[in-house]
């Protein structure tokens, strides 16, 4: 995990519960906007189904984490593992820099 992701993880862990939920909401919203780049312009088709599937999987994990935090579940994915997954997913999609800039 990059230094920037570690910094964001530390910032996240210092947040109050409501601020963590807001951070995850902001992340979900931005990921869904970035996923639109996979659509075929002017049609109902998809130009990049592999990337769309990756975005979908990432959004699924973010939503699960958000729900677990909101419900107070202690058995959820540890923050360190979750942020490692975010880092890897953002690198695989080529969105790491734009995503980190948006979250800060």
Backbone bond lengths (Angstrom), bond angles and torsions (degrees), N, CA, C in turn:
res aa  C-N    CA-C-N  psi(-1)  N-CA   C-N-CA  omega(-1)  CA-C   N-CA-C  phi
1 X - - - 1.458 - - 1.533 107.67 -
2 X 1.328 115.68 136.47 1.460 120.81 -178.11 1.530 111.47 -69.80
3 X 1.303 114.72 162.44 1.460 121.01 177.08 1.529 110.70 -57.72
4 X 1.334 117.26 -39.98 1.461 120.89 -178.74 1.524 111.46 -64.87
5 X 1.347 116.90 -41.07 1.470 119.26 176.61 1.531 110.52 -66.67
6 X 1.326 117.78 -38.59 1.468 120.13 177.70 1.516 110.85 -63.23
7 X 1.330 116.34 -39.27 1.465 120.87 177.31 1.527 110.41 -63.39
8 X 1.335 115.85 -42.49 1.467 119.81 179.29 1.535 110.68 -66.63
9 X 1.326 117.01 -37.74 1.463 121.30 175.81 1.525 110.22 -60.65
10 X 1.306 117.54 -46.41 1.471 120.95 179.02 1.523 110.95 -61.38
11 X 1.315 116.28 -41.59 1.473 120.30 178.31 1.526 110.22 -63.52
12 X 1.328 116.70 -43.67 1.463 122.41 179.42 1.528 110.71 -60.09
13 X 1.314 117.02 -44.23 1.466 121.23 -177.38 1.523 112.54 -67.75
14 X 1.316 117.18 -20.32 1.467 120.73 178.48 1.533 112.20 -87.55
15 X 1.318 116.51 -9.53 1.467 120.64 -176.15 1.525 111.91 -75.89
16 X 1.317 113.71 152.55 1.465 120.59 170.56 1.528 108.17 -69.36
17 X 1.319 116.56 160.60 1.464 121.76 -178.18 1.528 112.44 -52.29
18 X 1.323 117.84 -48.29 1.465 120.68 -177.80 1.521 110.86 -63.18
19 X 1.315 117.29 -36.62 1.463 120.77 179.20 1.525 111.84 -69.75
20 X 1.325 117.58 -33.11 1.467 120.70 174.25 1.525 110.22 -64.82
21 X 1.315 116.01 -42.87 1.464 120.21 179.31 1.529 111.20 -65.11
22 X 1.323 117.02 -39.15 1.461 120.93 176.61 1.527 110.03 -64.97
23 X 1.339 117.51 -42.41 1.463 122.05 178.72 1.525 110.32 -59.15
24 X 1.327 116.45 -45.25 1.465 120.84 179.43 1.527 111.55 -67.05
25 X 1.329 118.07 -35.75 1.468 121.66 175.73 1.518 110.72 -64.22
26 X 1.310 116.18 -44.13 1.463 121.56 177.99 1.524 110.25 -61.80
27 X 1.324 116.54 -42.16 1.462 121.58 177.74 1.525 110.57 -60.96
28 X 1.323 117.49 -48.65 1.469 121.58 -179.73 1.521 111.75 -59.60
29 X 1.299 116.46 -46.05 1.455 121.11 -179.13 1.523 111.14 -61.52
30 X 1.316 117.00 -44.90 1.460 120.81 -178.46 1.527 111.44 -68.15
31 X 1.335 116.94 -40.55 1.469 119.90 177.44 1.526 110.74 -60.68
32 X 1.324 116.76 -41.23 1.471 119.45 -179.90 1.525 110.83 -65.43
33 X 1.332 117.72 -35.14 1.464 120.19 176.41 1.527 110.87 -68.00
34 X 1.318 116.98 -42.38 1.463 120.27 178.98 1.526 111.32 -64.55
35 X 1.320 116.79 -32.93 1.469 121.08 -179.75 1.519 111.91 -64.50
36 X 1.316 117.43 -23.58 1.462 120.72 178.90 1.527 112.40 -60.88
37 X 1.321 116.80 -22.07 1.464 120.55 178.96 1.526 111.57 -65.61
38 X 1.315 117.89 -13.22 1.467 121.05 179.37 1.526 111.88 -84.38
39 X 1.323 117.77 -12.30 1.459 121.86 -177.02 1.524 110.96 -75.45
40 X 1.321 115.32 150.49 1.461 121.74 172.67 1.528 107.63 -80.11
41 X 1.309 116.14 124.98 1.463 121.39 -177.45 1.523 110.11 -64.95
42 X 1.325 115.30 132.06 1.447 121.14 175.79 1.518 115.73 77.26
43 X 1.339 116.09 14.95 1.469 118.83 179.18 1.524 109.50 -148.76
44 X 1.321 115.47 179.75 1.457 120.88 175.74 1.525 111.39 -92.83
45 X 1.312 117.14 5.16 1.459 121.72 -176.03 1.521 113.83 -83.96
46 X 1.305 114.11 176.33 1.457 122.69 179.74 1.523 107.79 -125.45
47 X 1.324 116.16 126.85 1.467 121.34 178.11 1.518 112.78 -80.45
48 X 1.322 116.10 -31.14 1.457 119.81 -174.65 1.535 109.87 -132.76
49 X 1.331 117.43 79.21 1.469 120.04 -176.50 1.530 113.24 -65.33
50 X 1.315 117.57 -29.67 1.477 119.73 178.93 1.524 109.95 -65.60
51 X 1.318 116.87 -46.47 1.466 120.25 178.69 1.525 110.63 -65.68
52 X 1.325 117.67 -40.35 1.463 120.29 178.64 1.524 110.68 -60.07
53 X 1.307 117.13 -41.35 1.467 120.54 177.77 1.532 110.78 -64.47
54 X 1.328 117.54 -40.31 1.477 120.87 177.65 1.517 111.24 -63.16
55 X 1.336 115.90 -42.85 1.466 119.14 176.19 1.524 110.04 -60.62
56 X 1.318 117.11 -44.52 1.459 121.31 -179.53 1.523 111.50 -59.94
57 X 1.326 117.19 -44.29 1.465 120.68 179.09 1.525 110.94 -63.88
58 X 1.318 116.68 -41.62 1.459 120.99 178.74 1.529 110.49 -63.96
59 X 1.325 116.47 -44.56 1.465 120.39 178.10 1.521 111.89 -62.47
60 X 1.312 116.66 -38.11 1.455 121.16 177.81 1.537 110.54 -60.67
61 X 1.304 116.69 -45.37 1.473 120.37 -179.44 1.525 112.09 -68.63
62 X 1.326 116.96 -37.81 1.469 120.23 176.95 1.527 109.50 -63.84
63 X 1.325 116.85 -44.67 1.474 120.65 179.21 1.520 111.92 -62.29
64 X 1.331 116.27 -41.97 1.471 119.89 177.62 1.522 111.10 -61.64
65 X 1.324 116.48 -43.02 1.467 120.61 179.95 1.517 110.48 -64.13
66 X 1.322 116.15 -42.98 1.458 120.99 179.77 1.528 110.90 -61.94
67 X 1.303 116.57 -45.67 1.464 120.88 179.50 1.523 111.28 -64.16
68 X 1.317 116.93 -41.87 1.468 120.61 178.69 1.519 111.59 -62.13
69 X 1.333 116.71 -42.33 1.468 120.53 178.83 1.526 109.75 -65.98
70 X 1.326 116.83 -43.60 1.471 120.64 -179.43 1.525 111.44 -61.57
71 X 1.324 116.70 -35.20 1.469 121.18 -179.71 1.524 112.72 -85.68
72 X 1.329 117.49 -4.36 1.450 121.10 178.83 1.516 113.66 74.56
73 X 1.320 117.61 24.01 1.468 121.34 -179.12 1.529 110.63 -72.50
74 X 1.304 115.67 127.53 1.450 120.65 177.45 1.528 111.97 -86.60
75 X 1.331 116.77 -15.99 1.464 121.66 -177.19 1.526 112.09 -85.99
76 X 1.302 118.82 10.56 1.463 121.73 -177.85 1.529 111.31 -73.34
77 X 1.322 115.09 172.79 1.453 119.98 177.52 1.531 108.98 -60.97
78 X 1.335 118.06 129.89 1.468 119.86 178.50 1.534 110.87 -58.80
79 X 1.330 116.23 145.83 1.466 121.04 -178.13 1.527 111.99 -52.58
80 X 1.320 118.09 -43.30 1.464 121.59 -178.36 1.532 111.06 -60.61
81 X 1.310 116.22 -44.22 1.465 121.22 179.24 1.535 110.35 -67.74
82 X 1.317 116.77 -40.60 1.451 121.33 178.80 1.530 110.75 -61.42
83 X 1.324 117.16 -45.51 1.460 120.56 -179.71 1.526 111.67 -69.80
84 X 1.303 117.96 -32.55 1.465 120.74 174.38 1.528 109.62 -63.42
85 X 1.321 116.93 -41.37 1.457 122.30 177.49 1.528 110.42 -63.98
86 X 1.341 117.20 -42.13 1.460 120.69 177.27 1.523 111.26 -62.22
87 X 1.309 116.00 -43.81 1.464 120.57 -179.98 1.522 110.50 -60.83
88 X 1.304 117.01 -49.98 1.457 121.44 -179.37 1.528 111.40 -63.39
89 X 1.330 116.51 -44.54 1.461 120.58 179.17 1.515 112.28 -61.71
90 X 1.321 116.91 -41.07 1.464 119.95 -179.22 1.527 111.45 -69.92
91 X 1.316 116.75 -33.97 1.469 120.27 176.02 1.524 109.84 -67.07
92 X 1.329 116.99 -45.87 1.468 121.25 -179.73 1.529 112.30 -60.82
93 X 1.332 116.51 -32.15 1.462 120.67 179.63 1.527 112.85 -89.30
94 X 1.332 117.09 -7.64 1.455 120.62 -178.90 1.516 113.87 72.12
95 X 1.337 116.26 29.34 1.472 120.57 -175.91 1.529 112.28 -121.42
96 X 1.316 117.67 10.69 1.465 120.54 -172.66 1.537 112.05 -55.09
97 X 1.309 117.70 -51.22 1.459 120.20 -174.97 1.524 111.99 -65.33
98 X 1.325 117.03 -46.88 1.460 120.32 -179.13 1.543 110.91 -65.41
99 X 1.319 116.59 -36.56 1.467 119.76 179.45 1.519 111.29 -67.84
100 X 1.323 117.14 -47.00 1.466 120.12 179.36 1.529 111.37 -63.13
101 X 1.310 116.77 -39.91 1.472 119.52 178.22 1.528 111.26 -62.91
102 X 1.315 117.00 -36.70 1.457 120.88 -179.75 1.534 111.87 -70.38
103 X 1.312 116.79 -34.07 1.473 120.77 -175.93 1.525 112.77 -78.58
104 X 1.287 117.68 -23.79 1.471 120.65 -176.18 1.504 113.14 -82.81
